[in-house]
Amino acid sequence: MRKRNLASGLALAFLLVSLLTWVYQVKNGLIVTNMRNPFSWGLYIATFAFFVGIAAGGLIVSSSVYLFNLKQLKPFTRIASLSAFASIMAAAVIILPDLGRVDRIYNLLLHPNFRSPLIWDVIVVSAYTILTFLSVYFQLLPDWKKEGRGFLNGWTRKLTQEEVESIAARWSRRVAMVGLPVAILIHTITALIFATQASRGWWYTAILPPDFIAVAVASGTALVLVVSLVVAGRERFDQYAGAFQTLARIAAGALVVHFFCVAMDLLIHWWWGSPEAIGILSLVFNRYAPVYLVEIALPAFVMVYFFSEKGGRSAGSLLLGCALLFTGVFAHRLMLMFPAFNQFPLSLSLAGMEVEGWHYPVAVGEFKAGAPVFAGSWPYVPTLFEVAVALLPFGLALLIISLLVSSYNFLPPKVPSLNNN
């Protein structure tokens, strides 16, 4: 209980700091961030992609248990659905500060452009939020009936406990059948927002959607593992040790697919050797080499570590691996932005030019006396304001998980049989 109170307190502190900073940003504009015309997506969009991936991975785990009869992981279905619900709520909320004028969001609903992947992302995120809520709702319904409490369960008063359990099992499976393809779809569409941008060579690849899904399975499974370890505690670690190791192996297997996609992407960029491709690789392995090293080295270590016996031997080793994985995946999301936005897509070729394809400088978007108005690259580093606002989704996800875990039973003391009704 003490740990959960600490988590709730930390979540509220994150929310307070982020909301106050967001109010300051709304009052003064996005100029308080370090994003400019040359670098229009930054920490906020990277955080959005991070949480969308975790959300997709969480529901993939929960749905797979029902659809593929994974009995060993059955005790973690509630936690997986909760992780997915908290993460998609976090992903949805971080989009709002990135809009700048959030009061004009109604235009997106009144005048949707269905040729844009962005509107499809809004649709899929909304549908995914409903699905993850229903997944948690139906799994908790039998407990709510038995305990005489809960949320939106008044209709169960005239039903017997057996009838409620039958309804919950049946609808949990139905939600899983819809949830698995939607979980894959949500991250596929998020990847397509990047991959359909032909002017950004770092994104313009068909490898991006499967790579996004692989990273989603790895990070989403890792969050399920972390929450399960915290809920189980030391006293129940041995009871679920085999299931914990299975989750770790799932995350490691997903990382194998991820690194295959990474290798193919780098190979293709290098193979053709076009100026654009070589320019991107130069940015990746020179200017942003430290961040890229974190992106590659930490998940690679976790992949090997989770496949080893030592990686799943204790709760501490599993938590360490998950923490390193989250750090590497977040670096992966940041590295989506850095090389893409610092290779300007606008170019000009004139007869007699020694250099073919001279890149236009881009207007920064602000004017200061003595400062350059145009830039050929932008040294983007998030400001403290951005970092503070970006605490919003972390605080929201942590609050949702800590409050629900402390209020309801998300990890049964005994492993139940899988109901296929």
N, C-alpha and C positions, 0 to 999 in steps of 0.2 A: 504493500500500500504506500509506503514511504517513497519508493521509486516512482510510482505512478503520480503521486502528488508533485514530486519534483519535475516530472515530465510535463504535467499540466502547467505548473508555474513557469517553466522555461518557455512553453508554447505561448502563454499569455504575454510574457515579456517580449518575445519575438513579434507578436501581433501588435502590441502597443507601439514599439519602435517603428515598425514598418508602416503602420497606418498614419502615425504622426508625420513621418517623412514623406509619405505619399501625398498627404494634404499639402505639405510644402511644395512638392513637385507640381501638383495641380495648380497651385497659386502662381508659381514662377515659370512653369512650362518645362518641357523636356530639355531645355538648355542646361538645366542643373545636372544632367547626365553628361557623359563624354561621347554620346552618340551624336553624329553629325550627318550631313548629306552623304559623305563618302562611306559612312559606317552606320547604316540605318537600323540594323539589328545587332543587339549585344547581349548583355547578361540576362535580360528578361526573357528573350526568346530561347536562349540556351537553357534557362531554368524550366521554361515551358516544355521543351523537348525532353528534358531530363525526367520530369514528372509524368509526362504522357507515356514514356517508355516503361516506367515502373508500374503505372496503372495497367497498361496492356499486359505486362508480364504477370501481374497478380491475378488477373481474371483468367489468363491462359492456364495458370496452375490450378485454380479453383475449378474451372470448367473441365479440364482434362481429367481430374479425379472422377467426376461423374461419368464422363463419356467413355473413358478408357478403363474404368473399374480399378483405379489405383488405390487399393485398400489401405496400403501403408501410409498414404498421405491424406486419408479421409479426415483425421482429426484437425488438419490445418486448413480445411476448406473455408471455414468462417474467417479465419485470420487472413487468408488470401483474398477473399472478397472484400473484407474491411480495408486491407492495404490498397486494393484497387480503387475503392470508393474514395478513400482519403486522398490518394494521389491524383485522381482525376479532378477532384475539387480544388486541389492545390494548383494543378495545371490550368484550370479554367480561370482562377483568380489572378494569376500572374500576367495573363494577357491584358487585363484592364489597365495597369499602369503603363504598359507599352503603347497603348492607344493614344496617350496624351490627353485628348478631349474625350474622356470616357462618357460624358453626357450626350455624345452624338452616336452612341452605339446603336441606337434605335434605327439609324439609317441602314445599318447592315441587315436588319430584319425587314425593313420596309422596301428596300431596293437591292435584293440579293443578286449577285452576279454568279450564275451557276456555271460559268466557264472558268471561274477562279477556284483553285483548290482551297482557298481560305474559307469560302462559304461552306464547302463540304466538310472542312475540319470543324467548323462550328456545329454543323448538323451531327457529325459523328461523335463529337465530344458531348453534346447534349444527350444523344441516345445512350452513350456509354455511361453517363452519370446515372440515368434512369436504370439501366441494366445492373450496374454495380449496387445501387440502392436496393433493388428488388432481390438481388442475390443475398445480400446481408439480411434483408427483411424476412424472407421465407426460411432461411436457415435458423433464425432466432425465434421464429413464431412458436414452435412447440414449447420452448422454455418460457416464453411470455405467457402462454396459456397455462402452464403448470404453476407459475409463480403469481399469476393474477396481476401482472403489470405489463408494461411494454408500450409500443407506439403503433397507432392505427390498427389495433387488434380487437376493437369492440365487436366486430362481426363474428368473432370466434366464440362468443359467450354461449351461444346455443349449440355449439358443437362439442362432441366429446374429445378427450385428449387424443384418442386413437385417430379420429377423423382429422384433427388438426395436423397430426404427424404425417398422415397419408397425404394431405394437401401440400404440406411443406416439402415433403420428399419429391412429390410429382412436379411441383412448380420449380423447385430448385434445379431439377434435371432439365426442365424446359428452358429455364433461364440460361443454363450452361450450354445448351444446344445453340442458342442464339448468341450467347456471350462469346464463345470461342471465335467464330468468324468475325464478329464485331471488334473483338480485342485485336485481332490481326489487322483488320481494316483500319482501325483508328491510327495505328502507327504507320501503316502503309500510306495513308493519306497525308500524315504529317511529313513522312519522307518525301512524298510527291510534291509538297509545297517547295521543297528545296530542289528535288531532282528535275522538275520541269522548267527550271530557270536556265535556259540555254546560254545566257550570257555569263553565267558563273561556272567556270570550268571545274571548280572543286566539287560542285554539287551535281553537275550534269552527267549523271551516270545511272544506269539501270541497276547497279549493284546496291545503291543506297537503300531502297525499301527492304530487301532481305537482310541487309546488315543492321538496319534499324530494329527489325523484329528480333534478330539474334541478341542484340544488346538489351532489348526490352525483356526477353525471357531471362537473361542473366541478372539484370538489376531488379526486376520484379520478384524473381525467386529469392534473391538476396534479402529483400525487405521482408518477405514472408518468413524467411529463416530468422531474421533478427527479432521480429515481433514474437515469433513462436518461442524462441529461446528466452526472451524476457518473461513471457507469460508462464512458461513451464518452470522457470527457475532451476536452481541447482537440485532441488529435491525430486524433480521429475525428468531430469536430463537423461538418465539411464533408460527410462521407460520409452522415450522417443528417440534414442540415440540413432537407431537405424534409419528412421525417417529424416532426421536432421542430415545425416550423411547423404541420403538420396537427394535432398534438396540441393546440397552443395555440389553433388555430381551433375545435377541438371544445369546449374549455373555454369559449371566448368565446361560441360558439353556445348552450351550455347556460345561460350567464348571461343571454342574451337571454330565454330561456324563464322563468328565475327572476324577472327584473325585470317581465315581463308578469304573472306570478302575484302578485308584491308589489303592483303597481299595482292589480290587480283586488281584492285583499284590502282595501287601504286605501280604495278607492273604495266598496266595499260597506259597510264600517264607517261611513264618512262619510255615505253616501247616506241610510241609514235614520235616522241621527241619534238613536238611542235613548240614554238616559242611560248604559247600560253601554258602548255603542260609543264615545260621546264621551269617557267616562272613560278608556277604554283609549288612545284617541288622545292624550288629554292627558298620560298617563303617557309614551307613546312620544316625543312631540315636546317635552316639557318636562323632566320629571325625568330621563329616560334619553336625552335628545337626543344627548349626546356619543357614547354607545355606538352608538346607531342611526346616527349620521353615519358612524362607522367601518364599520358593517355595509353601508351603502349606497354610500358614496363609494369605498371601496377596490375592491370587485368591479366597480363601474361603470367606474372607471379602467382596471382590468385588461381588461375587456370591449373597450373602445375600443383599448387598447394592443395587445392580441393580434390584433386585426383589422388593425392598421396594419403597414406594412412594418418599421418600427423595432422593433416588439415581438418579432419573431423573428429579428432580424439577428445576434444573438450569444448565447452561453450566459449571459452576465451579465444581459442584458435579459430572457431567459426566466426565469431564477432569481428576478430581482427581481419580475417579474409574479406568479410562483407564491407567493412569500413574502407579497406584498400580498393575494393571493387567500385564502391560508390564514388570515391575520389577520382579513379581513372575514368569512369563513365562521365562524370561531370566535366572533366578535362576534354573528353571526346566531344561533348556538346559545345564547349567553348571553341574547340578547334574547327567546328563547322563554320564559325563566323570569321575567325582571324584571316586565314588565307583567302577565303572567298571575297571578302570586302576590300582586301588590299591588293587585288589584281583588278584594276579598273577595266570594265568591258568596252568603254568607248574609245575608238581609235581612229586615226586619220592617216591615209596614205596619199602622198602627192608625188608627181613625177619629179625625179631628180633627188628625192630624199634618200640619204644614206641608210637610214633606219626605216624599215618597212613597218608600218603599223604604229605610228607615234601615238601614245596614249594621251587623251585629253586630260588636263587637270580638271578636277570637279570642284564646284563652289562649295565651300565649307558650310555656308548657311548662316553665317553671322559676320558682322563687320565690326572690327575694333581698330582704332587708330594705330598704325604701325604694324599691325598683324596681317599676315597674308590672307587674301580672300579665297584663293584657290589652293588646292592641295593635290599632290600626285600620289599620296598615300596618307593614311591616318593612323597615328599611334594610339589605338584605342586601348584604354585600361579603365575599367569601371570606376566611377567616383564613389566616395563613401555614401552619397545619397542613393546611388543605384544598389549598392550592397545592402544598405538598410532596408530599402523597399523590397529587395529580393528575399528578405527574411519572411515575407508574408506567406508564401506557400509552405515553407518549412514549418512555420508556427501553426498554420491551419491544419496541415496533415498530422502534426504531432498532437494537437489538441483533440482532433476527431478520434485518433487511435487511442490516446490515453483515457479519454472520457468513456468511450464505449467499452474498452477492455476492463476498466475498473467497475463498470456498471453491470455487465452481462458476462455470461460464461462463454468464452471463445475457444477454450481448449478443454474438452471433456476429460475427466479423470481416467476413463477407460476408452479404448478404441472401439467404436461402434461398428457394426456390420454395414456394408454399403447397400442402401436401399435402391433398387433399380426400378421402382414403380414409376 
